[in-house]
């Protein structure tokens, strides 16, 4: 291969990496971007450029992609619930006097009290991909993992196109664990973020309304008095 052809291959690979990164950043063309970057890698390796330049050209784009995925993945969360708890759970974030941060390995730990409302010093995970685990904990600290469902998986009375099958309506599981929101603080100026979910059986849950700021404020006042 002549030096001119090698330079041409290397230049085309640079263009493919640039176009591939652009497609990756648009998200909906992400797979096309990966394909262009792989093609750019092949052409780069076929060129006669020094290995230093090859490693630099290949490593920087793929390193950027890897960092992007890592930043999009939130820290795994582990919810520990009283074994008899039923109802709505709130985790209220960025609370100066809240529960101190706790970890089990790489997992954040949210120890939910009997009230179902945990005030924590953690900040809310804002990333796209989330990993959550839910456990009932008995008095001996033995754990029983809970499954997860979405109430939209069931047929409602006003469902236009009913599903031919549904999950069991009497399963004790976690519902709608991705629910998030903001509540106006008692000072009327600041907001705080929360996550919410419901523990129970579908056929026993009567209300799916998560926003109950008065209950949250009441529990917070009670905790401050203790």
DRENNUBA-418598 format. One line per field, with one value per residue: residue number from 1; residue in three letters; chain; x, y, z of N, C-alpha, C, CB in turn. Coordinates in nm, 2 decimals, decimal comma. Glycine has a CB too. Example, Ala and Ser with C-alpha at 12.3 -4.5 7.8 and 13.67 -1.06 7.14 Angstrom:
n <- c(1 2)
res <- c(ALA SER)
chain <- c(A A)
nX <- c(1,32 1,28)
nY <- c(-0,57 -0,22)
nZ <- c(0,78 0,71)
caX <- c(1,23 1,37)
caY <- c(-0,45 -0,11)
caZ <- c(0,78 0,71)
cX <- c(1,32 1,29)
cY <- c(-0,33 0,00)
cZ <- c(0,78 0,79)
cbX <- c(1,13 1,41)
cbY <- c(-0,45 -0,06)
cbZ <- c(0,90 0,57)
This chain:
n <- c(1 2 3 4 5 6 7 8 9 10 11 12 13 14 15 16 17 18 19 20 21 22 23 24 25 26 27 28 29 30 31 32 33 34 35 36 37 38 39 40 41 42 43 44 45 46 47 48 49 50 51 52 53 54 55 56 57 58 59 60 61 62 63 64 65 66 67 68 69 70 71 72 73 74 75 76 77 78 79 80 81 82 83 84 85 86 87 88 89 90 91 92 93 94 95 96 97 98 99 100 101 102 103 104 105 106 107 108 109 110 111 112 113 114 115 116 117 118 119 120 121 122 123 124 125 126 127 128 129 130 131 132 133 134 135 136 137 138 139 140 141 142 143 144 145 146 147 148 149 150 151 152 153 154 155 156 157 158 159 160 161 162 163 164 165 166 167 168 169 170 171 172 173 174 175 176 177 178 179 180 181 182 183 184 185 186 187 188 189 190 191 192 193 194 195 196 197 198 199 200 201 202 203 204 205 206 207 208 209 210 211 212 213 214 215 216 217 218 219 220 221 222 223 224 225 226)
res <- c(UNK UNK UNK UNK UNK UNK UNK UNK UNK UNK UNK UNK UNK UNK UNK UNK UNK UNK UNK UNK UNK UNK UNK UNK UNK UNK UNK UNK UNK UNK UNK UNK UNK UNK UNK UNK UNK UNK UNK UNK UNK UNK UNK UNK UNK UNK UNK UNK UNK UNK UNK UNK UNK UNK UNK UNK UNK UNK UNK UNK UNK UNK UNK UNK UNK UNK UNK UNK UNK UNK UNK UNK UNK UNK UNK UNK UNK UNK UNK UNK UNK UNK UNK UNK UNK UNK UNK UNK UNK UNK UNK UNK UNK UNK UNK UNK UNK UNK UNK UNK UNK UNK UNK UNK UNK UNK UNK UNK UNK UNK UNK UNK UNK UNK UNK UNK UNK UNK UNK UNK UNK UNK UNK UNK UNK UNK UNK UNK UNK UNK UNK UNK UNK UNK UNK UNK UNK UNK UNK UNK UNK UNK UNK UNK UNK UNK UNK UNK UNK UNK UNK UNK UNK UNK UNK UNK UNK UNK UNK UNK UNK UNK UNK UNK UNK UNK UNK UNK UNK UNK UNK UNK UNK UNK UNK UNK UNK UNK UNK UNK UNK UNK UNK UNK UNK UNK UNK UNK UNK UNK UNK UNK UNK UNK UNK UNK UNK UNK UNK UNK UNK UNK UNK UNK UNK UNK UNK UNK UNK UNK UNK UNK UNK UNK UNK UNK UNK UNK UNK UNK UNK UNK UNK UNK UNK UNK)
chain <- c(A A A A A A A A A A A A A A A A A A A A A A A A A A A A A A A A A A A A A A A A A A A A A A A A A A A A A A A A A A A A A A A A A A A A A A A A A A A A A A A A A A A A A A A A A A A A A A A A A A A A A A A A A A A A A A A A A A A A A A A A A A A A A A A A A A A A A A A A A A A A A A A A A A A A A A A A A A A A A A A A A A A A A A A A A A A A A A A A A A A A A A A A A A A A A A A A A A A A A A A A A A A A A A A A A A A A A A A A A A A A A A A A A A)
nX <- c(0,09 0,06 0,19 0,02 -0,23 -0,26 -0,28 -0,52 -0,71 -0,69 -0,78 -1,04 -1,14 -1,13 -1,33 -1,55 -1,56 -1,62 -1,87 -2,00 -2,00 -2,16 -2,41 -2,44 -2,49 -2,73 -2,91 -3,14 -3,03 -2,83 -2,75 -2,67 -2,46 -2,28 -2,22 -2,09 -1,86 -1,74 -1,67 -1,50 -1,30 -1,20 -1,09 -0,90 -0,73 -0,63 -0,48 -0,15 -0,05 0,12 0,11 0,05 -0,11 -0,32 -0,43 -0,50 -0,69 -0,89 -0,94 -1,02 -1,29 -1,44 -1,39 -1,53 -1,79 -1,82 -1,79 -2,02 -2,23 -2,18 -2,22 -2,49 -2,60 -2,75 -2,66 -2,70 -3,00 -3,13 -3,41 -3,53 -3,78 -4,03 -4,17 -4,45 -4,55 -4,78 -4,89 -4,82 -4,48 -4,25 -3,95 -3,77 -3,55 -3,22 -3,23 -3,12 -3,13 -3,19 -3,19 -2,87 -2,64 -2,62 -2,46 -2,45 -2,22 -2,20 -2,45 -2,70 -2,87 -3,20 -3,36 -3,67 -3,90 -4,17 -4,37 -4,35 -4,23 -3,93 -3,68 -3,39 -3,03 -2,93 -2,89 -3,12 -3,12 -3,06 -3,04 -3,09 -3,10 -3,19 -3,14 -3,30 -3,38 -3,60 -3,69 -3,86 -3,81 -3,77 -3,80 -3,58 -3,40 -3,40 -3,44 -3,68 -3,73 -3,90 -4,12 -4,18 -4,42 -4,63 -4,91 -5,03 -5,02 -5,25 -5,60 -5,82 -6,14 -6,21 -6,05 -5,97 -5,87 -5,86 -5,62 -5,54 -5,44 -5,34 -5,12 -5,11 -5,37 -5,36 -5,10 -4,84 -4,66 -4,42 -4,54 -4,52 -4,25 -4,09 -4,19 -4,15 -4,12 -4,18 -4,21 -4,34 -4,17 -4,22 -4,15 -4,25 -4,10 -3,88 -3,82 -3,84 -3,72 -3,87 -3,91 -4,15 -4,35 -4,57 -4,66 -4,82 -5,12 -5,27 -5,55 -5,63 -5,56 -5,68 -5,63 -5,43 -5,29 -5,01 -4,92 -4,90 -4,85 -4,91 -4,92 -4,65 -4,52 -4,63 -4,53 -4,26 -4,25 -4,31 -4,10 -3,89 -3,95 -3,88)
nY <- c(-0,12 0,22 0,53 0,74 0,61 0,50 0,73 0,82 0,62 0,65 0,91 0,88 0,71 0,88 1,06 0,88 0,81 1,06 1,11 0,89 0,94 1,17 1,06 0,88 1,06 1,17 0,98 0,84 0,75 0,58 0,31 0,31 0,49 0,33 0,14 0,29 0,37 0,12 0,05 0,26 0,19 -0,05 0,05 0,22 0,05 -0,09 0,10 0,24 0,39 0,49 0,30 0,45 0,67 0,52 0,40 0,63 0,75 0,55 0,50 0,74 0,81 0,57 0,56 0,79 0,72 0,50 0,64 0,80 0,61 0,51 0,73 0,76 0,56 0,50 0,50 0,18 0,10 0,00 -0,10 -0,14 -0,27 -0,26 -0,57 -0,59 -0,38 -0,19 0,00 0,35 0,44 0,69 0,85 1,11 1,35 1,51 1,61 1,79 1,72 1,46 1,09 0,95 0,88 0,55 0,25 -0,07 -0,25 -0,15 -0,05 0,20 0,23 0,24 0,26 0,20 0,36 0,28 0,46 0,49 0,70 0,82 1,04 1,15 1,21 1,16 1,27 1,28 1,02 1,10 0,98 0,79 0,51 0,27 0,07 -0,12 -0,27 -0,45 -0,53 -0,71 -0,69 -0,87 -0,90 -1,03 -0,95 -1,09 -1,12 -1,08 -1,09 -0,87 -0,87 -0,68 -0,46 -0,29 -0,08 -0,02 -0,25 -0,39 -0,44 -0,18 -0,04 0,14 0,07 0,07 -0,12 -0,41 -0,61 -0,95 -1,11 -1,08 -0,99 -1,17 -1,06 -1,08 -1,08 -0,99 -0,72 -0,47 -0,16 0,06 0,18 0,37 0,63 0,97 1,31 1,65 1,85 2,14 2,31 2,39 2,65 2,78 2,85 2,70 2,38 2,02 1,70 1,38 1,02 0,78 0,49 0,20 -0,05 -0,35 -0,55 -0,57 -0,59 -0,49 -0,24 0,08 0,35 0,54 0,77 0,96 1,20 1,35 1,59 1,71 1,50 1,42 1,66 1,66 1,43 1,49 1,71 1,57 1,40 1,58 1,67 1,46)
nZ <- c(0,00 -0,09 0,04 -0,01 -0,05 0,20 0,36 0,26 0,34 0,61 0,64 0,55 0,75 0,97 0,90 0,90 1,17 1,28 1,16 1,26 1,54 1,55 1,46 1,67 1,89 1,82 1,90 1,80 1,57 1,66 1,63 1,36 1,39 1,54 1,35 1,16 1,30 1,35 1,09 1,04 1,22 1,10 0,85 0,95 1,08 0,86 0,73 0,70 0,90 1,20 1,50 1,72 1,63 1,53 1,76 1,90 1,74 1,73 2,00 2,13 2,02 2,09 2,36 2,44 2,38 2,56 2,81 2,79 2,81 3,07 3,22 3,18 3,33 3,63 3,98 4,13 4,32 4,63 4,80 5,12 5,29 5,55 5,65 5,66 5,53 5,33 5,07 4,96 4,89 4,96 4,86 4,96 4,85 4,90 5,17 5,43 5,70 5,68 5,65 5,68 5,41 5,29 5,19 5,02 4,90 4,57 4,57 4,65 4,96 5,07 5,35 5,43 5,65 5,89 5,83 5,56 5,43 5,34 5,43 5,28 5,26 5,02 4,67 4,40 4,16 3,82 3,58 3,27 3,26 3,50 3,79 4,02 4,33 4,54 4,87 5,12 5,47 5,76 6,12 6,20 6,02 5,78 5,43 5,17 4,83 4,62 4,34 4,03 3,88 3,64 3,66 3,43 3,28 3,32 3,25 3,24 3,34 3,14 2,92 2,59 2,40 2,52 2,69 2,60 2,80 3,14 3,41 3,73 3,95 4,22 4,31 4,53 4,49 4,37 4,24 3,97 4,00 3,89 3,92 3,96 4,10 4,19 4,48 4,64 4,88 5,24 5,27 5,05 4,84 4,76 4,60 4,64 4,53 4,47 4,48 4,40 4,48 4,48 4,71 4,71 4,63 4,31 4,30 4,54 4,57 4,59 4,52 4,30 4,32 4,36 4,46 4,75 4,92 5,17 5,35 5,35 5,44 5,70 5,82 5,81 5,99 6,22 6,25 6,29 6,55 6,71)
caX <- c(0,00 0,14 0,17 -0,10 -0,35 -0,27 -0,34 -0,66 -0,78 -0,69 -0,87 -1,18 -1,17 -1,15 -1,46 -1,65 -1,57 -1,69 -2,01 -2,06 -2,03 -2,28 -2,52 -2,46 -2,54 -2,87 -2,97 -3,23 -2,94 -2,72 -2,69 -2,60 -2,33 -2,19 -2,17 -1,99 -1,74 -1,67 -1,61 -1,38 -1,19 -1,14 -1,01 -0,79 -0,63 -0,57 -0,38 -0,01 -0,02 0,18 0,01 0,01 -0,22 -0,44 -0,49 -0,56 -0,81 -1,00 -0,96 -1,10 -1,44 -1,50 -1,39 -1,64 -1,91 -1,82 -1,82 -2,16 -2,31 -2,15 -2,29 -2,63 -2,65 -2,75 -2,61 -2,81 -3,07 -3,19 -3,51 -3,55 -3,92 -4,09 -4,24 -4,60 -4,59 -4,86 -4,92 -4,73 -4,35 -4,19 -3,81 -3,75 -3,41 -3,15 -3,27 -3,01 -3,14 -3,24 -3,11 -2,74 -2,61 -2,58 -2,43 -2,42 -2,14 -2,22 -2,59 -2,75 -2,97 -3,30 -3,44 -3,80 -3,96 -4,31 -4,45 -4,34 -4,16 -3,79 -3,60 -3,25 -2,94 -2,89 -2,96 -3,20 -3,06 -3,13 -3,00 -3,19 -3,11 -3,19 -3,13 -3,36 -3,41 -3,69 -3,69 -3,92 -3,71 -3,84 -3,74 -3,45 -3,32 -3,41 -3,50 -3,76 -3,73 -4,04 -4,13 -4,22 -4,52 -4,68 -5,05 -5,08 -5,03 -5,38 -5,72 -5,90 -6,28 -6,22 -5,95 -6,03 -5,83 -5,82 -5,52 -5,59 -5,40 -5,29 -5,05 -5,21 -5,41 -5,34 -4,96 -4,79 -4,54 -4,40 -4,60 -4,48 -4,14 -4,02 -4,26 -4,08 -4,19 -4,13 -4,30 -4,31 -4,14 -4,30 -4,12 -4,32 -4,01 -3,80 -3,88 -3,76 -3,75 -3,90 -3,95 -4,27 -4,39 -4,67 -4,65 -4,95 -5,18 -5,35 -5,70 -5,66 -5,52 -5,79 -5,59 -5,30 -5,25 -4,89 -4,88 -4,96 -4,75 -4,95 -4,87 -4,50 -4,49 -4,67 -4,43 -4,13 -4,25 -4,31 -3,96 -3,81 -3,98 -3,82)
caY <- c(0,00 0,34 0,62 0,81 0,53 0,49 0,85 0,82 0,53 0,71 1,03 0,83 0,66 1,00 1,11 0,79 0,83 1,19 1,09 0,79 1,01 1,26 0,97 0,83 1,17 1,19 0,87 0,75 0,69 0,53 0,19 0,35 0,55 0,22 0,07 0,37 0,37 -0,01 0,06 0,35 0,11 -0,14 0,12 0,28 -0,06 -0,12 0,20 0,21 0,49 0,44 0,25 0,56 0,74 0,43 0,39 0,76 0,77 0,45 0,50 0,86 0,80 0,46 0,61 0,89 0,64 0,43 0,73 0,84 0,50 0,50 0,85 0,74 0,46 0,55 0,41 0,09 0,13 -0,12 -0,06 -0,23 -0,23 -0,34 -0,68 -0,58 -0,26 -0,19 0,14 0,43 0,47 0,81 0,88 1,25 1,36 1,63 1,66 1,81 1,64 1,33 0,97 0,95 0,79 0,42 0,17 -0,21 -0,26 -0,03 -0,01 0,28 0,16 0,32 0,19 0,27 0,34 0,23 0,57 0,48 0,82 0,83 1,16 1,10 1,30 1,14 1,34 1,19 0,98 1,17 0,92 0,73 0,37 0,25 -0,06 -0,11 -0,39 -0,43 -0,64 -0,71 -0,72 -0,91 -0,86 -1,10 -0,90 -1,18 -1,05 -1,15 -0,99 -0,84 -0,85 -0,54 -0,46 -0,15 -0,09 -0,01 -0,39 -0,44 -0,38 -0,09 -0,04 0,22 0,03 0,06 -0,25 -0,49 -0,72 -1,08 -1,17 -0,99 -1,05 -1,21 -0,94 -1,10 -1,09 -0,88 -0,67 -0,32 -0,10 0,20 0,22 0,48 0,75 1,08 1,43 1,76 1,91 2,27 2,31 2,46 2,80 2,83 2,90 2,59 2,25 1,90 1,59 1,26 0,90 0,71 0,36 0,14 -0,19 -0,41 -0,63 -0,48 -0,60 -0,43 -0,09 0,17 0,48 0,54 0,91 0,96 1,33 1,38 1,68 1,74 1,39 1,43 1,77 1,62 1,33 1,56 1,78 1,48 1,35 1,69 1,69 1,35)
caZ <- c(0,00 -0,10 0,15 -0,05 -0,02 0,35 0,41 0,22 0,43 0,75 0,63 0,54 0,88 1,05 0,86 0,95 1,32 1,31 1,13 1,36 1,67 1,52 1,46 1,81 1,97 1,79 1,98 1,72 1,47 1,74 1,57 1,24 1,43 1,58 1,23 1,09 1,38 1,33 0,96 1,05 1,28 1,00 0,76 1,03 1,10 0,73 0,69 0,74 1,00 1,32 1,59 1,82 1,57 1,52 1,90 1,94 1,66 1,77 2,14 2,17 2,00 2,17 2,50 2,46 2,39 2,69 2,92 2,78 2,87 3,21 3,28 3,17 3,42 3,77 4,08 4,17 4,44 4,70 4,89 5,23 5,34 5,66 5,59 5,66 5,47 5,21 5,04 4,88 4,95 4,91 4,90 4,94 4,84 4,94 5,30 5,52 5,83 5,65 5,68 5,62 5,30 5,32 5,07 5,03 4,78 4,49 4,58 4,75 5,04 5,12 5,45 5,44 5,78 5,89 5,77 5,41 5,38 5,38 5,40 5,27 5,21 4,88 4,56 4,31 4,03 3,71 3,46 3,20 3,30 3,64 3,85 4,15 4,39 4,65 4,96 5,26 5,58 5,88 6,25 6,20 5,91 5,67 5,32 5,07 4,72 4,56 4,19 3,99 3,78 3,61 3,66 3,29 3,23 3,35 3,18 3,32 3,29 3,01 2,83 2,45 2,34 2,63 2,66 2,61 2,93 3,24 3,53 3,84 4,02 4,36 4,34 4,61 4,41 4,36 4,12 3,92 4,07 3,82 3,94 4,02 4,10 4,27 4,57 4,69 5,02 5,32 5,26 4,94 4,73 4,71 4,57 4,66 4,44 4,53 4,40 4,47 4,43 4,56 4,75 4,73 4,53 4,22 4,33 4,67 4,57 4,55 4,47 4,24 4,32 4,43 4,51 4,88 4,99 5,31 5,44 5,35 5,53 5,83 5,87 5,83 6,11 6,33 6,27 6,35 6,69 6,78)
cX <- c(0,09 0,10 0,04 -0,23 -0,37 -0,33 -0,49 -0,75 -0,79 -0,78 -1,02 -1,23 -1,20 -1,29 -1,57 -1,67 -1,65 -1,84 -2,08 -2,09 -2,15 -2,41 -2,55 -2,53 -2,68 -2,96 -3,05 -3,15 -2,82 -2,66 -2,62 -2,46 -2,23 -2,13 -2,07 -1,86 -1,67 -1,60 -1,49 -1,27 -1,12 -1,05 -0,89 -0,68 -0,56 -0,47 -0,25 0,04 0,05 0,08 -0,04 -0,11 -0,34 -0,51 -0,56 -0,69 -0,93 -1,04 -1,05 -1,25 -1,50 -1,49 -1,50 -1,77 -1,93 -1,85 -1,97 -2,25 -2,30 -2,23 -2,44 -2,69 -2,64 -2,70 -2,73 -2,87 -3,13 -3,28 -3,54 -3,68 -3,96 -4,18 -4,39 -4,64 -4,67 -4,89 -4,81 -4,60 -4,30 -4,04 -3,79 -3,60 -3,36 -3,20 -3,15 -3,01 -3,20 -3,15 -2,98 -2,72 -2,56 -2,56 -2,42 -2,35 -2,16 -2,37 -2,62 -2,86 -3,07 -3,38 -3,57 -3,86 -4,11 -4,40 -4,46 -4,27 -4,02 -3,73 -3,46 -3,16 -2,89 -2,96 -3,02 -3,11 -3,13 -3,11 -3,11 -3,21 -3,11 -3,20 -3,18 -3,39 -3,50 -3,70 -3,78 -3,82 -3,79 -3,76 -3,60 -3,35 -3,31 -3,49 -3,57 -3,78 -3,87 -4,02 -4,18 -4,32 -4,56 -4,83 -5,11 -5,08 -5,16 -5,49 -5,80 -6,04 -6,29 -6,12 -6,02 -5,99 -5,77 -5,71 -5,58 -5,55 -5,34 -5,20 -5,15 -5,24 -5,39 -5,20 -4,92 -4,66 -4,53 -4,46 -4,54 -4,36 -4,06 -4,08 -4,17 -4,16 -4,12 -4,24 -4,25 -4,28 -4,22 -4,28 -4,19 -4,24 -3,93 -3,88 -3,78 -3,81 -3,79 -3,92 -4,06 -4,29 -4,50 -4,64 -4,79 -4,99 -5,28 -5,50 -5,73 -5,62 -5,63 -5,75 -5,45 -5,24 -5,13 -4,86 -4,96 -4,87 -4,78 -4,90 -4,72 -4,46 -4,52 -4,57 -4,30 -4,13 -4,25 -4,17 -3,87 -3,83 -3,91 -3,68)
cY <- c(0,12 0,43 0,71 0,74 0,51 0,61 0,87 0,74 0,59 0,83 0,98 0,78 0,77 1,05 1,02 0,80 0,96 1,18 1,00 0,86 1,10 1,17 0,92 0,94 1,20 1,09 0,78 0,69 0,62 0,41 0,22 0,41 0,44 0,16 0,16 0,37 0,23 -0,01 0,15 0,28 0,02 -0,06 0,18 0,17 -0,10 -0,02 0,17 0,32 0,42 0,40 0,36 0,63 0,65 0,42 0,51 0,78 0,67 0,47 0,62 0,84 0,69 0,49 0,70 0,82 0,56 0,52 0,78 0,74 0,49 0,61 0,84 0,63 0,51 0,45 0,31 0,12 0,01 -0,06 -0,17 -0,19 -0,32 -0,45 -0,67 -0,45 -0,28 -0,04 0,21 0,46 0,60 0,81 1,02 1,28 1,50 1,69 1,67 1,73 1,50 1,21 0,98 0,85 0,66 0,34 0,02 -0,24 -0,13 0,02 0,10 0,20 0,26 0,23 0,26 0,25 0,30 0,33 0,56 0,60 0,82 0,96 1,13 1,22 1,28 1,24 1,24 1,15 1,04 1,10 0,84 0,58 0,35 0,11 -0,06 -0,25 -0,36 -0,55 -0,61 -0,75 -0,75 -0,87 -0,92 -1,06 -0,99 -1,10 -1,14 -1,05 -0,99 -0,82 -0,71 -0,55 -0,31 -0,17 -0,08 -0,15 -0,45 -0,37 -0,30 -0,09 0,04 0,19 0,00 -0,08 -0,33 -0,59 -0,85 -1,15 -1,06 -1,06 -1,09 -1,08 -0,96 -1,11 -0,97 -0,84 -0,52 -0,27 0,04 0,26 0,33 0,62 0,86 1,21 1,54 1,82 2,04 2,26 2,40 2,61 2,86 2,88 2,79 2,46 2,14 1,79 1,47 1,15 0,84 0,58 0,30 -0,01 -0,24 -0,51 -0,55 -0,48 -0,54 -0,29 -0,01 0,30 0,48 0,68 0,92 1,09 1,36 1,46 1,70 1,62 1,39 1,54 1,73 1,53 1,40 1,64 1,69 1,43 1,46 1,71 1,58 1,38)
cZ <- c(0,00 0,02 0,12 -0,01 0,13 0,41 0,38 0,31 0,57 0,75 0,63 0,68 0,98 1,02 0,91 1,10 1,35 1,28 1,22 1,49 1,66 1,53 1,60 1,90 1,94 1,85 1,88 1,60 1,54 1,68 1,44 1,28 1,47 1,45 1,16 1,17 1,36 1,19 0,96 1,12 1,19 0,91 0,83 1,05 0,97 0,68 0,75 0,84 1,12 1,42 1,69 1,76 1,56 1,66 1,94 1,87 1,70 1,92 2,19 2,14 2,09 2,32 2,53 2,47 2,52 2,81 2,92 2,84 3,02 3,28 3,28 3,26 3,56 3,86 4,12 4,30 4,50 4,81 4,99 5,30 5,46 5,60 5,58 5,59 5,34 5,19 4,96 4,96 4,88 4,96 4,86 4,95 4,89 5,07 5,39 5,65 5,80 5,68 5,61 5,51 5,34 5,19 5,11 4,90 4,70 4,50 4,69 4,83 5,09 5,22 5,48 5,58 5,77 5,82 5,62 5,35 5,43 5,34 5,40 5,22 5,07 4,79 4,47 4,19 3,92 3,58 3,40 3,25 3,45 3,68 3,99 4,20 4,51 4,74 5,08 5,36 5,70 6,01 6,26 6,09 5,79 5,56 5,22 4,95 4,66 4,41 4,16 3,88 3,75 3,60 3,52 3,22 3,25 3,27 3,27 3,26 3,16 2,91 2,69 2,39 2,45 2,60 2,68 2,74 3,01 3,34 3,64 3,92 4,17 4,40 4,42 4,55 4,43 4,23 4,10 3,99 4,01 3,84 4,01 4,02 4,18 4,36 4,63 4,84 5,10 5,32 5,14 4,83 4,67 4,68 4,61 4,57 4,52 4,43 4,48 4,40 4,52 4,58 4,77 4,62 4,44 4,26 4,46 4,67 4,51 4,49 4,42 4,23 4,41 4,51 4,64 4,96 5,13 5,40 5,45 5,45 5,68 5,90 5,90 5,96 6,23 6,36 6,33 6,50 6,77 6,82)
cbX <- c(-0,10 0,12 0,29 -0,09 -0,33 -0,13 -0,26 -0,68 -0,71 -0,54 -0,84 -1,20 -1,06 -1,05 -1,47 -1,60 -1,43 -1,63 -2,02 -1,96 -1,90 -2,27 -2,51 -2,32 -2,46 -2,89 -3,06 -3,35 -2,89 -2,77 -2,81 -2,68 -2,36 -2,26 -2,29 -2,04 -1,77 -1,77 -1,72 -1,42 -1,25 -1,25 -1,09 -0,84 -0,70 -0,68 -0,43 0,08 -0,14 0,28 0,07 0,13 -0,18 -0,39 -0,38 -0,46 -0,78 -0,94 -0,84 -1,04 -1,47 -1,43 -1,25 -1,64 -1,92 -1,69 -1,73 -2,19 -2,28 -2,01 -2,25 -2,67 -2,56 -2,90 -2,56 -2,76 -3,18 -3,07 -3,64 -3,43 -4,02 -4,18 -4,20 -4,65 -4,46 -4,99 -4,95 -4,79 -4,25 -4,26 -3,71 -3,84 -3,37 -3,17 -3,38 -2,99 -3,23 -3,27 -3,19 -2,63 -2,52 -2,69 -2,31 -2,55 -2,19 -2,19 -2,68 -2,82 -2,90 -3,40 -3,35 -3,90 -3,95 -4,35 -4,40 -4,48 -4,24 -3,70 -3,64 -3,24 -2,82 -2,93 -2,86 -3,32 -3,06 -3,08 -2,88 -3,16 -3,00 -3,31 -2,99 -3,48 -3,29 -3,83 -3,55 -4,05 -3,61 -3,87 -3,82 -3,46 -3,18 -3,48 -3,39 -3,89 -3,63 -4,10 -4,22 -4,10 -4,65 -4,62 -5,11 -4,99 -4,92 -5,41 -5,80 -5,84 -6,37 -6,21 -5,88 -5,98 -5,72 -5,94 -5,40 -5,55 -5,30 -5,41 -4,93 -5,14 -5,56 -5,42 -4,88 -4,77 -4,56 -4,24 -4,75 -4,60 -4,05 -4,01 -4,38 -3,94 -4,33 -4,07 -4,33 -4,42 -3,99 -4,29 -3,97 -4,41 -3,92 -3,69 -3,91 -3,75 -3,64 -4,03 -3,83 -4,39 -4,27 -4,81 -4,56 -5,06 -5,26 -5,34 -5,75 -5,58 -5,39 -5,88 -5,60 -5,31 -5,36 -4,77 -4,90 -5,00 -4,74 -5,10 -4,91 -4,44 -4,56 -4,81 -4,42 -4,10 -4,38 -4,41 -3,90 -3,83 -4,13 -3,83)
cbY <- c(0,00 0,41 0,72 0,85 0,39 0,46 0,97 0,78 0,39 0,75 1,11 0,72 0,57 1,11 1,12 0,64 0,83 1,31 1,04 0,68 1,09 1,33 0,86 0,79 1,29 1,20 0,93 0,82 0,80 0,50 0,09 0,45 0,64 0,12 0,05 0,52 0,39 -0,12 0,11 0,47 0,03 -0,21 0,24 0,33 -0,18 -0,14 0,34 0,21 0,57 0,55 0,13 0,65 0,79 0,30 0,35 0,87 0,75 0,31 0,51 0,98 0,77 0,33 0,67 0,99 0,54 0,36 0,85 0,86 0,37 0,51 0,98 0,70 0,33 0,59 0,49 -0,06 0,24 -0,21 -0,02 -0,24 -0,24 -0,25 -0,81 -0,58 -0,18 -0,27 0,22 0,56 0,36 0,94 0,78 1,33 1,34 1,73 1,56 1,96 1,72 1,32 0,85 0,93 0,86 0,35 0,22 -0,30 -0,38 -0,06 -0,13 0,41 0,09 0,37 0,17 0,22 0,47 0,21 0,70 0,47 0,94 0,71 1,28 0,99 1,31 0,99 1,43 1,26 0,82 1,31 0,83 0,72 0,29 0,33 -0,13 -0,02 -0,48 -0,39 -0,68 -0,79 -0,61 -1,06 -0,90 -1,25 -0,86 -1,31 -0,97 -1,20 -1,04 -0,71 -0,95 -0,46 -0,54 -0,10 0,01 0,08 -0,47 -0,44 -0,49 0,06 0,02 0,37 -0,10 0,17 -0,23 -0,56 -0,70 -1,17 -1,28 -0,91 -0,96 -1,31 -0,91 -1,22 -1,10 -0,93 -0,70 -0,29 -0,09 0,29 0,10 0,45 0,73 1,10 1,42 1,88 1,81 2,37 2,34 2,42 2,82 2,95 3,00 2,56 2,24 1,87 1,56 1,27 0,80 0,80 0,26 0,15 -0,20 -0,30 -0,75 -0,53 -0,74 -0,51 -0,07 0,19 0,58 0,48 1,00 0,93 1,44 1,24 1,81 1,76 1,25 1,46 1,90 1,56 1,21 1,65 1,86 1,36 1,31 1,82 1,68 1,23)
cbZ <- c(0,12 -0,23 0,16 -0,19 -0,08 0,41 0,35 0,07 0,44 0,79 0,51 0,44 0,94 1,03 0,70 0,91 1,38 1,22 0,98 1,38 1,71 1,39 1,36 1,87 1,96 1,64 2,08 1,67 1,38 1,88 1,55 1,16 1,55 1,67 1,14 1,08 1,53 1,34 0,85 1,13 1,40 0,92 0,70 1,17 1,17 0,63 0,74 0,62 1,04 1,38 1,67 1,84 1,44 1,47 2,00 1,91 1,51 1,75 2,22 2,10 1,85 2,14 2,53 2,35 2,27 2,71 2,91 2,63 2,80 3,25 3,22 3,02 3,40 3,81 4,21 4,17 4,41 4,77 4,82 5,33 5,23 5,76 5,66 5,80 5,43 5,23 5,17 4,84 4,93 4,96 4,83 5,05 4,69 4,82 5,35 5,55 5,92 5,50 5,63 5,73 5,20 5,41 5,00 5,05 4,70 4,35 4,62 4,69 5,16 5,01 5,59 5,33 5,86 6,03 5,81 5,35 5,42 5,32 5,50 5,17 5,31 4,84 4,49 4,26 4,02 3,70 3,48 3,05 3,22 3,71 3,84 4,15 4,44 4,59 5,01 5,26 5,60 5,89 6,37 6,20 5,95 5,70 5,25 5,12 4,61 4,62 4,13 3,94 3,81 3,47 3,75 3,21 3,29 3,50 3,11 3,32 3,39 3,05 2,88 2,36 2,23 2,70 2,76 2,49 2,90 3,32 3,58 3,93 3,99 4,41 4,21 4,76 4,27 4,37 4,14 3,93 4,10 3,67 4,02 3,95 4,15 4,18 4,69 4,66 5,04 5,47 5,25 4,98 4,79 4,81 4,42 4,81 4,35 4,62 4,38 4,46 4,42 4,49 4,87 4,75 4,59 4,08 4,32 4,78 4,48 4,67 4,59 4,09 4,37 4,35 4,41 4,96 4,91 5,32 5,37 5,21 5,49 5,83 5,77 5,71 6,12 6,31 6,13 6,28 6,71 6,69)
